[in-house]
Amino acid sequence: MTLMLEDDADRIRRFAAVLRRIAPESPLISWHDAHRMCREVGEHPPSARLISMDHDLDPKPGVPDDPGDGVIVARCLALQAQPCPVIIHSSNGTRSDWMAGEFELAGWSYRRVAPIGERWIEEYWRSVASELLGRAAASNRP
């Protein structure tokens, strides 16, 4: 299972398509609200194989609540033992640094993928996710 913080529906569709190709047994669960992800993510980490996170989250039309951001989720996750690899996939460099700092302080490993170019999900994110999922699968073998 892949857990994701992302608010863009087109990106979520593209991430899901990539995951179907590289890890068909790994369904995608996504959140567009950092607060909700923090409340619900605890149900999933034992079976999670990858976590991928954006930082900037836009409010949904008609929803008055602030969706929070990736730093909130990084702080929430960093309070737990790391269940799987993490990818930070935000174009907000400063806040990506903050997210990375939360993971570093907690001793978590992570990778960063800059969303540059039109096919960054299908090319760069796919490459990093494939590598990390492969490592996770290898470490779970007897």
C-alpha positions as CSV (number, residue, x, y, z in Angstrom):
1,M,0.0,0.0,0.0
2,T,1.2,3.5,-0.8
3,L,0.1,6.4,1.4
4,M,0.0,9.9,-0.2
5,L,-0.6,13.5,0.8
6,E,-1.6,15.3,-2.4
7,D,-4.4,17.7,-3.3
8,D,-4.3,17.6,-7.1
9,A,-6.7,15.1,-8.6
10,D,-4.9,14.8,-11.9
11,R,-1.6,14.1,-10.1
12,I,-3.3,11.5,-7.9
13,R,-4.6,9.8,-11.1
14,R,-1.1,9.9,-12.6
15,F,0.6,8.6,-9.4
16,A,-2.0,5.7,-9.3
17,A,-1.3,4.9,-12.9
18,V,2.4,4.7,-12.3
19,L,1.9,2.5,-9.2
20,R,-0.3,0.1,-11.2
21,R,2.6,-0.4,-13.5
22,I,5.4,-0.7,-11.0
23,A,3.6,-2.2,-8.0
24,P,0.2,-3.5,-9.0
25,E,-0.2,-5.1,-5.5
26,S,0.3,-1.8,-3.8
27,P,-3.0,0.2,-3.8
28,L,-2.8,4.0,-3.3
29,I,-4.6,5.7,-0.4
30,S,-4.4,9.5,-0.6
31,W,-5.4,12.4,1.5
32,H,-5.8,16.1,0.5
33,D,-6.1,17.3,4.1
34,A,-3.1,17.1,6.4
35,H,-5.2,17.0,9.6
36,R,-7.3,14.1,8.3
37,M,-4.2,12.2,7.2
38,C,-2.7,12.6,10.7
39,R,-5.9,11.2,12.2
40,E,-6.2,8.3,9.9
41,V,-2.6,7.3,8.9
42,G,-2.1,5.3,12.1
43,E,-4.5,2.6,10.7
44,H,-2.1,1.9,7.7
45,P,1.6,2.0,8.5
46,P,2.2,-1.7,9.2
47,S,1.1,-2.5,5.6
48,A,2.5,0.7,4.0
49,R,5.3,0.1,1.5
50,L,5.8,3.8,0.5
51,I,4.7,7.3,1.7
52,S,4.8,10.2,-0.7
53,M,4.0,13.7,0.4
54,D,3.4,17.2,-1.1
55,H,3.6,20.3,1.0
56,D,1.3,22.9,-0.3
57,L,-2.4,22.0,-0.1
58,D,-5.1,24.1,-1.6
59,P,-8.5,24.2,0.1
60,K,-11.3,22.3,-1.7
61,P,-14.1,24.5,-3.2
62,G,-16.8,25.0,-0.6
63,V,-14.8,23.5,2.2
64,P,-14.0,26.3,4.7
65,D,-11.4,24.4,6.7
66,D,-7.7,24.9,6.2
67,P,-6.2,21.6,4.8
68,G,-2.9,22.2,6.5
69,D,0.4,21.2,4.8
70,G,3.1,18.6,4.6
71,V,5.0,19.8,7.6
72,I,2.0,19.0,9.8
73,V,2.0,15.4,8.5
74,A,5.8,15.1,8.7
75,R,5.7,16.1,12.3
76,C,2.9,13.6,12.9
77,L,4.6,10.8,11.2
78,A,8.0,11.5,12.8
79,L,6.5,10.6,16.2
80,Q,6.2,7.0,15.1
81,A,8.7,4.3,14.0
82,Q,9.3,4.5,10.3
83,P,7.2,1.9,8.5
84,C,8.5,2.4,5.0
85,P,10.4,4.7,2.7
86,V,9.3,8.3,2.2
87,I,9.3,10.6,-0.9
88,I,8.8,14.4,-0.5
89,H,7.4,15.6,-3.8
90,S,6.9,19.3,-3.3
91,S,8.0,22.3,-5.4
92,N,8.1,24.4,-2.2
93,G,11.9,24.1,-1.5
94,T,11.9,25.8,1.8
95,R,9.0,23.8,3.2
96,S,10.4,20.6,1.7
97,D,13.5,21.4,3.8
98,W,11.3,21.7,6.9
99,M,9.7,18.3,6.1
100,A,13.1,16.7,5.6
101,G,14.3,18.2,8.8
102,E,11.4,16.6,10.7
103,F,12.3,13.2,9.2
104,E,16.0,13.7,9.9
105,L,15.4,14.5,13.5
106,A,13.4,11.4,13.9
107,G,16.0,9.2,12.1
108,W,13.7,8.5,9.1
109,S,15.1,8.0,5.7
110,Y,13.5,9.9,2.8
111,R,14.1,11.0,-0.8
112,R,13.1,14.2,-2.5
113,V,11.6,14.5,-6.0
114,A,11.3,17.9,-7.5
115,P,8.2,18.2,-9.6
116,I,10.0,19.6,-12.7
117,G,8.8,19.1,-16.2
118,E,5.5,17.8,-17.5
119,R,6.2,14.1,-17.0
120,W,8.0,14.2,-13.6
121,I,5.6,11.7,-12.1
122,E,6.0,9.2,-14.9
123,E,9.7,9.6,-15.1
124,Y,11.5,10.8,-12.0
125,W,9.0,9.9,-9.3
126,R,8.4,6.5,-11.0
127,S,12.2,5.8,-10.9
128,V,12.6,6.7,-7.2
129,A,9.4,5.0,-6.2
130,S,10.3,1.8,-8.1
131,E,13.8,1.8,-6.4
132,L,12.3,2.3,-2.9
133,L,9.5,-0.2,-3.4
134,G,12.1,-2.7,-4.7
135,R,14.2,-2.2,-1.6
136,A,11.2,-2.6,0.7
137,A,10.2,-5.8,-1.0
138,A,13.8,-7.2,-0.8
139,S,14.0,-6.4,2.9
140,N,10.8,-8.3,3.6
141,R,12.0,-11.5,2.0
142,P,13.0,-14.3,4.3
